[in-house]
Amino acid sequence: MPNATALDDVLLALAHPVRRRMFEILFAGEARVADIAVAVAATGEDLETHIALLEAAGLVTRLKRRDGDALIGNPAPLSVAATWINTNRELWVMRVEMPGVRPASLGQPQEPLPVRDRDVDHKQRRPRPSGQRDDKP
């Protein structure tokens, strides 16, 4: 089993679309932080937070340059996530293929609950402009 902290760091780093895009940009090689910021439309503290999470996972390294900081990608930590994903996928496939075995977390199969008229909201709702709340007059 992979190191749980390393796995958590990698999954957290890749959990946000901006960080995934930043990492993808680095497939082409080293890139200036300013250029990455423009490409992902992030600035200031938000950008630094994204970089810090990628650095904590070991997915990027910051390089100090005269013309501004740059980042370089490191795909090695992806193997931690890949190992965990592949192991769990294989275990679930084996589990699902076993006849008569049902994951304990799902319990016993149950009949679907009947839908009663009183459970259904028959009131027609009009679309409301975005940002408007129900509790406003």
PLY file of the C-alpha trace (Angstrom):
ply
format ascii 1.0
element vertex 137
property float x
property float y
property float z
element edge 136
property int vertex1
property int vertex2
end_header
0.00 0.00 0.00
1.38 3.43 -0.88
2.34 5.93 1.79
-0.99 7.45 2.87
0.44 10.94 3.33
2.05 10.94 -0.12
-1.16 9.62 -1.65
-3.25 12.27 0.11
-0.84 15.01 -1.02
-0.97 13.91 -4.66
-4.76 13.50 -4.71
-5.23 16.88 -3.03
-2.84 18.54 -5.46
-4.72 17.13 -8.43
-8.19 17.70 -6.98
-8.52 21.19 -8.45
-8.83 21.87 -12.20
-6.44 24.85 -12.03
-3.70 22.70 -10.48
-4.30 19.91 -12.99
-3.98 22.46 -15.81
-0.79 23.88 -14.29
0.70 20.39 -14.15
-0.37 19.69 -17.74
1.35 22.90 -18.90
4.58 21.55 -17.44
4.42 18.45 -19.70
6.11 20.69 -22.29
8.93 21.47 -19.85
9.95 24.30 -17.53
7.64 27.33 -17.55
7.77 30.75 -15.91
5.29 31.24 -13.07
4.08 34.45 -14.76
3.27 32.54 -17.96
1.47 29.80 -16.04
-0.52 32.43 -14.15
-1.76 33.91 -17.42
-2.60 30.48 -18.83
-4.72 29.48 -15.82
-6.05 32.97 -15.00
-4.82 32.87 -11.40
-2.92 35.55 -9.51
-1.51 36.46 -6.14
-2.40 34.39 -3.14
-4.58 31.96 -5.13
-1.71 31.18 -7.50
0.75 30.74 -4.62
-1.65 28.38 -2.84
-1.97 26.24 -5.98
1.83 26.16 -6.40
2.36 25.30 -2.72
0.01 22.30 -2.93
1.71 21.03 -6.08
5.12 21.50 -4.40
3.98 19.71 -1.22
3.01 16.70 -3.34
6.38 16.81 -5.10
4.70 17.34 -8.46
6.53 20.63 -9.15
9.72 22.35 -8.12
10.17 26.12 -8.11
13.32 27.40 -9.77
14.68 30.87 -9.03
15.56 32.73 -12.24
16.69 36.31 -12.96
13.67 36.86 -15.18
11.24 35.45 -12.57
10.53 32.14 -10.89
9.84 29.08 -13.00
8.30 25.69 -12.32
9.36 22.29 -13.52
7.11 19.25 -13.31
7.93 15.92 -11.70
5.62 13.04 -12.67
7.19 10.54 -10.23
4.64 11.12 -7.42
1.85 10.13 -9.82
2.95 6.52 -9.36
1.71 6.62 -5.76
-1.80 7.55 -6.91
-1.66 5.15 -9.87
-0.69 2.25 -7.59
-3.55 2.96 -5.19
-6.09 3.41 -8.01
-5.00 0.25 -9.85
-4.95 -1.88 -6.69
-8.41 -0.74 -5.65
-9.83 -1.11 -9.15
-8.53 -4.71 -9.30
-9.94 -5.52 -5.87
-13.36 -4.12 -6.77
-13.43 -5.98 -10.09
-12.62 -9.25 -8.29
-15.22 -8.50 -5.63
-17.96 -7.72 -8.14
-17.19 -10.85 -10.16
-17.57 -13.16 -7.14
-20.99 -14.87 -7.35
-23.33 -14.10 -4.50
-20.97 -11.68 -2.81
-22.24 -8.22 -2.09
-20.09 -5.52 -0.45
-21.01 -5.32 3.25
-21.33 -1.55 3.05
-24.28 -1.98 0.67
-26.19 -4.34 2.95
-28.85 -6.68 1.64
-30.73 -5.84 -1.55
-33.97 -4.10 -0.76
-37.17 -3.53 -2.64
-37.49 0.02 -3.94
-39.62 2.26 -1.78
-43.04 3.10 -3.25
-43.59 6.69 -4.32
-46.63 8.20 -2.65
-48.51 11.16 -4.00
-47.94 13.13 -0.82
-44.16 12.72 -1.26
-44.26 14.50 -4.61
-44.32 18.28 -4.82
-46.97 19.00 -7.47
-46.52 22.77 -7.29
-45.14 24.12 -10.53
-41.97 26.13 -10.02
-40.93 28.97 -12.24
-37.25 29.42 -12.95
-35.83 32.28 -10.92
-32.99 34.58 -11.88
-29.61 33.36 -10.69
-28.57 34.64 -7.30
-32.17 35.06 -6.07
-33.02 33.11 -2.92
-36.32 31.51 -1.92
-36.47 33.37 1.38
-36.49 36.82 -0.28
-39.87 38.50 -0.72
0 1
1 2
2 3
3 4
4 5
5 6
6 7
7 8
8 9
9 10
10 11
11 12
12 13
13 14
14 15
15 16
16 17
17 18
18 19
19 20
20 21
21 22
22 23
23 24
24 25
25 26
26 27
27 28
28 29
29 30
30 31
31 32
32 33
33 34
34 35
35 36
36 37
37 38
38 39
39 40
40 41
41 42
42 43
43 44
44 45
45 46
46 47
47 48
48 49
49 50
50 51
51 52
52 53
53 54
54 55
55 56
56 57
57 58
58 59
59 60
60 61
61 62
62 63
63 64
64 65
65 66
66 67
67 68
68 69
69 70
70 71
71 72
72 73
73 74
74 75
75 76
76 77
77 78
78 79
79 80
80 81
81 82
82 83
83 84
84 85
85 86
86 87
87 88
88 89
89 90
90 91
91 92
92 93
93 94
94 95
95 96
96 97
97 98
98 99
99 100
100 101
101 102
102 103
103 104
104 105
105 106
106 107
107 108
108 109
109 110
110 111
111 112
112 113
113 114
114 115
115 116
116 117
117 118
118 119
119 120
120 121
121 122
122 123
123 124
124 125
125 126
126 127
127 128
128 129
129 130
130 131
131 132
132 133
133 134
134 135
135 136
